[in-house]
């Protein structure tokens, strides 16, 4: 018998604020260049990302108050440009 996973009717935006500088402790995958949403695919145990409850499967939509166009390279540049703090909005 096949299991059907239901997608929620709406996604909740979650705002998180990381401080202390890189490494932040999460990995991104996807992006418009791959025709996929920008998703958190790994959260390192004990990391700054884990401390603010980022989760695998969260979709990244905003970095440092910059709405993302959806391209992975853009997201990577914004994250790497964050030296002491990193503000994220994800859809969960």
DSSP file (Angstrom, degrees, kcal/mol; ACC not computed):
  #  RESIDUE AA STRUCTURE BP1 BP2  ACC     N-H-->O    O-->H-N    N-H-->O    O-->H-N    TCO  KAPPA ALPHA  PHI   PSI    X-CA   Y-CA   Z-CA
    1    1 A X              0   0    0      0, 0.0     2,-0.3     0, 0.0     0, 0.0   0.000 360.0 360.0 360.0 134.6    0.0    0.0    0.0
    2    2 A X        -     0   0    0      1,-0.0     2,-0.5     2,-0.0     0, 0.0  -0.620 360.0-135.5 -85.8 136.3    1.3    3.4   -1.0
    3    3 A X        -     0   0    0     -2,-0.3     2,-0.6     2,-0.0    -1,-0.0  -0.786  14.8-151.8 -91.9 130.6    1.7    6.2    1.6
    4    4 A X        -     0   0    0     -2,-0.5     2,-0.6     2,-0.0    -2,-0.0  -0.900   3.7-151.1-105.3 124.8    0.4    9.6    0.5
    5    5 A X        -     0   0    0     -2,-0.6     2,-0.4     0, 0.0    -2,-0.0  -0.842  12.8-144.4 -95.9 122.2    2.1   12.6    2.1
    6    6 A X        -     0   0    0     -2,-0.6     2,-0.3     1,-0.0     3,-0.1  -0.706   7.5-137.3 -88.6 135.2   -0.2   15.6    2.3
    7    7 A X        -     0   0    0     -2,-0.4    -1,-0.0     1,-0.1     0, 0.0  -0.700  33.3-102.3 -84.8 139.9    1.3   19.1    1.8
    8    8 A X        -     0   0    0     -2,-0.3    -1,-0.1     1,-0.1     3,-0.1  -0.211  23.9-119.9 -61.0 155.6    0.0   21.7    4.3
    9    9 A X  S    S+     0   0    0      1,-0.1     2,-0.3    -3,-0.1    -1,-0.1   0.793  95.6  12.8 -67.7 -27.6   -2.7   24.1    3.0
   10   10 A X  S    S-     0   0    0     82,-0.0     2,-0.4     2,-0.0    -1,-0.1  -0.984  73.8-127.8-145.9 155.8   -0.3   27.0    3.8
   11   11 A X        -     0   0    0     -2,-0.3     2,-0.5    -3,-0.1    80,-0.0  -0.861  21.9-133.9-106.2 141.4    3.3   27.5    4.6
   12   12 A X        -     0   0    0     -2,-0.4    80,-2.0     2,-0.0     2,-0.3  -0.808  15.6-130.4 -96.8 125.2    4.3   29.5    7.7
   13   13 A X  E     -A   91   0A   0     -2,-0.5     2,-0.5    78,-0.2    78,-0.2  -0.593  23.9-162.2 -72.9 133.3    7.1   32.0    7.3
   14   14 A X  E     -A   90   0A   0     76,-3.2    76,-2.5    -2,-0.3     2,-0.5  -0.976   4.2-153.6-120.2 126.0    9.7   31.6   10.0
   15   15 A X  E     +A   89   0A   0     -2,-0.5     2,-0.3    74,-0.2    74,-0.2  -0.859  17.5 178.7-100.3 128.5   12.2   34.4   10.8
   16   16 A X  E     -A   88   0A   0     72,-2.7    72,-2.7    -2,-0.5     2,-0.4  -0.961  15.4-157.5-130.4 150.6   15.5   33.3   12.3
   17   17 A X  E     -A   87   0A   0     -2,-0.3     2,-0.4    70,-0.2    70,-0.2  -0.979   8.8-170.3-131.1 118.3   18.6   35.4   13.4
   18   18 A X  E     -A   86   0A   0     68,-3.3    68,-2.7    -2,-0.4     2,-0.3  -0.846   8.2-177.1-107.1 143.4   22.0   33.8   13.7
   19   19 A X  E     +A   85   0A   0     -2,-0.4    66,-0.2    66,-0.2    65,-0.1  -0.941  48.8  60.6-137.3 161.6   25.0   35.6   15.2
   20   20 A X  S    S-     0   0    0     64,-2.2    65,-0.2    -2,-0.3    -1,-0.1   0.305  95.2 -95.4 108.0  -7.9   28.6   35.0   15.8
   21   21 A X        -     0   0    0     63,-1.1    63,-0.2    -3,-0.1    62,-0.1  -0.051  65.2  -0.1  88.5 168.5   29.8   34.6   12.2
   22   22 A X  S    S+     0   0    0     61,-0.4     2,-0.1    60,-0.3    58,-0.0  -0.295  88.5  67.2 -68.5 155.1   30.4   31.6    9.9
   23   23 A X        +     0   0    0      3,-0.1    25,-0.4    -2,-0.0    -1,-0.0   0.425  58.9 179.2 -77.6 142.6   30.3   28.7    9.8
   24   24 A X        -     0   0    0      2,-0.2    25,-2.0    -2,-0.1    24,-0.2   0.784  37.4-125.2 -84.8 -29.6   26.5   28.9   10.1
   25   25 A X        +     0   0    0      1,-0.3    19,-2.6    23,-0.2     2,-0.3   0.772  67.1 100.9  95.4  27.2   26.0   25.1   10.0
   26   26 A X  E     -B   43   0A   0     17,-0.2     2,-0.4    23,-0.1    -1,-0.3  -0.976  53.0-142.9-141.1 159.3   23.5   24.5    7.2
   27   27 A X  E     -B   42   0A   0     15,-2.1    14,-2.8    -2,-0.3    15,-1.0  -0.955  13.1-150.2-122.2 139.4   23.6   23.3    3.5
   28   28 A X  E     +B   40   0A   0     -2,-0.4     2,-0.3    12,-0.2    12,-0.2  -0.799  14.3 179.0-107.6 149.0   21.5   24.6    0.7
   29   29 A X  E     +B   39   0A   0     10,-2.1    10,-2.7    -2,-0.3     2,-0.2  -0.974  43.1  23.7-142.0 157.5   20.3   22.7   -2.4
   30   30 A X  E     +     0   0A   0     -2,-0.3    42,-0.2     8,-0.2     8,-0.2  -0.596  49.4 168.5  95.4-151.6   18.2   23.6   -5.4
   31   31 A X  E > > -B   36   0A   0      5,-1.1     3,-2.1     6,-0.3     5,-2.0  -0.344  57.7 -71.6 114.6 161.4   17.4   26.9   -7.0
   32   32 A X  G > 5S+     0   0    0     38,-2.2     3,-1.5     1,-0.3    39,-0.2   0.824 126.4  65.9 -58.0 -32.8   15.9   28.1  -10.2
   33   33 A X  G 3 5S+     0   0    0      1,-0.3    -1,-0.3    37,-0.2    -2,-0.1   0.716 111.5  36.2 -64.2 -17.3   18.9   27.0  -12.2
   34   34 A X  G < 5S-     0   0    0     -3,-2.1    -1,-0.3     2,-0.3    -2,-0.2   0.260 114.5-116.6-112.0   7.5   17.9   23.4  -11.2
   35   35 A X  T < 5S+     0   0    0     -3,-1.5     2,-0.3    -4,-0.3    -3,-0.2   0.868  81.2 109.5  56.6  39.8   14.1   24.1  -11.4
   36   36 A X  E   <S-B   31   0A   0     -5,-2.0    -5,-1.1    34,-0.2    -2,-0.3  -0.942  75.0 -99.7-136.8 157.1   13.8   23.4   -7.7
   37   37 A X  E     -     0   0A   0     -2,-0.3     2,-0.9    -7,-0.2    -6,-0.3  -0.388  46.4 -98.9 -70.4 159.0   13.1   25.6   -4.6
   38   38 A X  E     -     0   0A   0     22,-0.3    22,-2.4    -8,-0.2     2,-0.4  -0.722  55.8-177.7 -79.7 108.5   16.0   26.6   -2.4
   39   39 A X  E     -BC  29  59A   0    -10,-2.7   -10,-2.1    -2,-0.9     2,-0.6  -0.860  34.6-122.4-116.9 144.3   15.9   24.1    0.4
   40   40 A X  E     +B   28   0A   0     18,-2.7    17,-3.2    -2,-0.4   -12,-0.2  -0.733  33.4 174.9 -75.1 121.5   17.9   23.5    3.6
   41   41 A X  E     +     0   0A   0    -14,-2.8     2,-0.3    -2,-0.6   -13,-0.2   0.562  61.0  24.6-109.1 -12.5   19.2   20.0    3.1
   42   42 A X  E     -B   27   0A   0    -15,-1.0   -15,-2.1    13,-0.1     2,-0.5  -0.968  52.7-169.4-154.4 137.2   21.4   19.6    6.2
   43   43 A X  E     -B   26   0A   0     -2,-0.3   -17,-0.2   -17,-0.2     2,-0.2  -0.982  29.3-129.4-125.5 117.2   21.6   21.2    9.6
   44   44 A X    >   -     0   0    0    -19,-2.6     3,-1.9    -2,-0.5     6,-0.5  -0.439  27.9-109.8 -68.5 132.5   24.8   20.4   11.5
   45   45 A X  T 3  S+     0   0    0      1,-0.3    -1,-0.1    -2,-0.2     3,-0.1  -0.395 102.9  13.4 -61.2 133.3   24.2   19.2   15.1
   46   46 A X  T 3  S+     0   0    0      1,-0.2    -1,-0.3    -2,-0.1    -2,-0.1   0.520 100.6 131.8  79.0   5.3   25.3   21.8   17.6
   47   47 A X  S <> S-     0   0    0     -3,-1.9     4,-2.0   -22,-0.2    -1,-0.2  -0.262  74.9-105.6 -85.0 173.0   25.6   24.6   15.0
   48   48 A X  H  > S+     0   0    0    -25,-0.4     4,-1.0     2,-0.2   -23,-0.2   0.865 123.2  54.3 -63.2 -37.2   24.2   28.1   15.0
   49   49 A X  H  4>S+     0   0    0    -25,-2.0     5,-2.4     1,-0.2     3,-0.4   0.900 108.6  47.7 -64.2 -40.9   21.6   27.0   12.5
   50   50 A X  H >45S+     0   0    0     -6,-0.5     3,-1.6     1,-0.2    -1,-0.2   0.872 104.9  60.7 -66.6 -36.5   20.5   24.2   14.9
   51   51 A X  H 3<5S+     0   0    0     -4,-2.0    -1,-0.2     1,-0.3    -2,-0.2   0.778 108.2  43.4 -63.6 -26.8   20.4   26.6   17.8
   52   52 A X  T 3<5S-     0   0    0     -4,-1.0    -1,-0.3    -3,-0.4    -2,-0.2   0.221 119.5-110.9-103.4  13.9   17.7   28.7   16.0
   53   53 A X  T < 5 +     0   0    0     -3,-1.6    -3,-0.2     1,-0.2    -2,-0.1   0.778  50.8 171.5  65.8  32.0   15.8   25.6   14.9
   54   54 A X      < -     0   0    0     -5,-2.4     2,-0.4     1,-0.0    -1,-0.2  -0.472  20.7-152.2 -61.8 147.0   16.4   25.7   11.2
   55   55 A X    >   -     0   0    0     -2,-0.1     3,-2.1   -13,-0.0   -15,-0.3  -0.937  20.6-100.5-129.3 147.9   15.1   22.4    9.7
   56   56 A X  T 3  S+     0   0    0     -2,-0.4   -15,-0.2     1,-0.3     3,-0.1  -0.462 113.0  33.0 -59.0 131.9   15.9   20.2    6.8
   57   57 A X  T 3  S+     0   0    0    -17,-3.2    -1,-0.3     1,-0.4   -16,-0.1   0.221  81.8 137.7  99.9 -13.5   13.2   21.0    4.2
   58   58 A X    <   -     0   0    0     -3,-2.1   -18,-2.7   -18,-0.2     2,-0.6  -0.436  51.2-133.9 -62.5 138.3   12.8   24.7    5.1
   59   59 A X  E     -CD  39  91A   0     32,-2.4    32,-2.6   -20,-0.2     2,-0.4  -0.870  13.8-134.2 -99.4 122.5   12.6   26.8    1.9
   60   60 A X  E     + D   0  90A   0    -22,-2.4   -22,-0.3    -2,-0.6    30,-0.2  -0.615  38.1 156.0 -78.7 124.7   14.8   29.8    2.0
   61   61 A X  E     +     0   0A   0     28,-2.8     7,-2.4    -2,-0.4     2,-0.3   0.544  61.3  27.5-123.9 -14.4   13.0   33.0    0.8
   62   62 A X  E     -ED  67  89A   0     27,-1.4    27,-2.1     5,-0.2     2,-0.4  -0.975  53.2-170.0-155.0 133.5   14.8   35.9    2.3
   63   63 A X  E >  S-ED  66  88A   0      3,-2.0     3,-1.8    -2,-0.3    25,-0.2  -0.992  79.9 -15.5-128.2 125.6   18.4   36.6    3.5
   64   64 A X  T 3  S-     0   0    0     23,-3.6    -1,-0.1    -2,-0.4    24,-0.1   0.878 128.6 -53.6  50.0  44.1   19.3   39.7    5.4
   65   65 A X  T 3  S+     0   0    0     22,-0.2     2,-0.6     1,-0.2    -1,-0.3   0.645 110.9 125.3  66.9  18.2   16.0   41.3    4.4
   66   66 A X  E <   -E   63   0A   0     -3,-1.8    -3,-2.0    12,-0.0    -1,-0.2  -0.934  61.1-133.1-105.9 113.7   16.7   40.7    0.7
   67   67 A X  E     -E   62   0A   0     -2,-0.6    -5,-0.2    -5,-0.2     2,-0.2  -0.466  28.9-123.2 -63.6 133.4   13.9   38.8   -1.0
   68   68 A X        -     0   0    0     -7,-2.4    -1,-0.1    -2,-0.2     0, 0.0  -0.541  10.0-148.7 -84.3 143.9   15.5   36.0   -3.0
   69   69 A X        -     0   0    0     -2,-0.2    -1,-0.1     2,-0.2     3,-0.1   0.664  54.1-104.9 -78.6 -17.8   14.9   35.6   -6.8
   70   70 A X  S    S+     0   0    0      1,-0.3   -38,-2.2   -39,-0.1     2,-0.4   0.349  77.7 131.5 111.3  -4.6   15.4   31.8   -6.3
   71   71 A X     >  -     0   0    0    -40,-0.3     4,-1.7   -39,-0.2    -1,-0.3  -0.681  52.6-143.7 -86.2 133.7   18.9   31.3   -7.7
   72   72 A X  H  > S+     0   0    0     -2,-0.4     4,-2.7   -42,-0.2     5,-0.2   0.889  99.1  56.9 -60.8 -41.9   21.2   29.3   -5.5
   73   73 A X  H  > S+     0   0    0      1,-0.2     4,-2.3     2,-0.2    -1,-0.2   0.882 105.2  51.8 -60.8 -38.8   24.3   31.4   -6.4
   74   74 A X  H  > S+     0   0    0     -3,-0.2     4,-2.2     2,-0.2    -1,-0.2   0.933 111.0  47.8 -60.9 -46.4   22.5   34.6   -5.2
   75   75 A X  H  X S+     0   0    0     -4,-1.7     4,-2.5     1,-0.2    -2,-0.2   0.907 110.6  51.1 -62.2 -43.2   21.7   32.9   -1.9
   76   76 A X  H  X S+     0   0    0     -4,-2.7     4,-2.8     1,-0.2     5,-0.2   0.912 109.7  50.1 -62.1 -43.2   25.3   31.7   -1.5
   77   77 A X  H  X S+     0   0    0     -4,-2.3     4,-1.6     1,-0.2    -1,-0.2   0.906 111.7  48.2 -62.2 -42.1   26.7   35.2   -2.1
   78   78 A X  H  < S+     0   0    0     -4,-2.2     4,-0.2     2,-0.2    -2,-0.2   0.900 113.7  46.6 -66.7 -40.3   24.4   36.8    0.4
   79   79 A X  H >< S+     0   0    0     -4,-2.5     3,-1.6     1,-0.2    -2,-0.2   0.938 112.8  48.8 -66.3 -46.6   25.2   34.1    3.1
   80   80 A X  H 3< S+     0   0    0     -4,-2.8    -1,-0.2     1,-0.3    -2,-0.2   0.786 106.6  58.2 -65.0 -26.3   29.0   34.4    2.4
   81   81 A X  T 3< S+     0   0    0     -4,-1.6     2,-0.7    -5,-0.2    -1,-0.3   0.490  84.5  94.6 -80.7  -3.1   28.7   38.2    2.7
   82   82 A X    <   +     0   0    0     -3,-1.6   -60,-0.3    -4,-0.2     4,-0.1  -0.811  48.4 170.5 -92.0 112.0   27.3   37.9    6.2
   83   83 A X  S    S+     0   0    0     -2,-0.7   -61,-0.4   -62,-0.1    -1,-0.2   0.905  72.9   4.1 -94.0 -45.2   30.2   38.3    8.6
   84   84 A X  S    S+     0   0    0      1,-0.3   -64,-2.2   -63,-0.2   -63,-1.1   0.716 128.3  27.2-112.9 -30.1   28.8   38.6   12.1
   85   85 A X  E     -A   19   0A   0    -66,-0.2     2,-0.4   -65,-0.2    -1,-0.3  -0.943  54.7-164.3-135.5 156.2   25.0   38.1   11.7
   86   86 A X  E     -A   18   0A   0    -68,-2.7   -68,-3.3    -2,-0.3     2,-0.5  -0.952   4.6-164.9-143.9 120.0   22.7   36.3    9.4
   87   87 A X  E     -A   17   0A   0     -2,-0.4   -23,-3.6   -70,-0.2     2,-0.3  -0.916  16.1-179.6-107.6 127.2   18.9   37.0    9.2
   88   88 A X  E     -AD  16  63A   0    -72,-2.7   -72,-2.7    -2,-0.5     2,-0.4  -0.936  21.6-161.0-127.6 148.2   16.8   34.4    7.3
   89   89 A X  E     +AD  15  62A   0    -27,-2.1   -28,-2.8    -2,-0.3   -27,-1.4  -0.999  21.7 178.4-122.4 126.8   13.2   33.9    6.4
   90   90 A X  E     -AD  14  60A   0    -76,-2.5   -76,-3.2    -2,-0.4     2,-0.5  -0.900  27.5-127.8-123.4 154.8   12.2   30.4    5.5
   91   91 A X  E      AD  13  59A   0    -32,-2.6   -32,-2.4    -2,-0.3   -78,-0.2  -0.894 360.0 360.0 -99.8 132.2    8.9   28.8    4.6
   92   92 A X              0   0    0    -80,-2.0   -79,-0.1    -2,-0.5    -1,-0.1   0.344 360.0 360.0-122.5 360.0    8.0   25.7    6.6
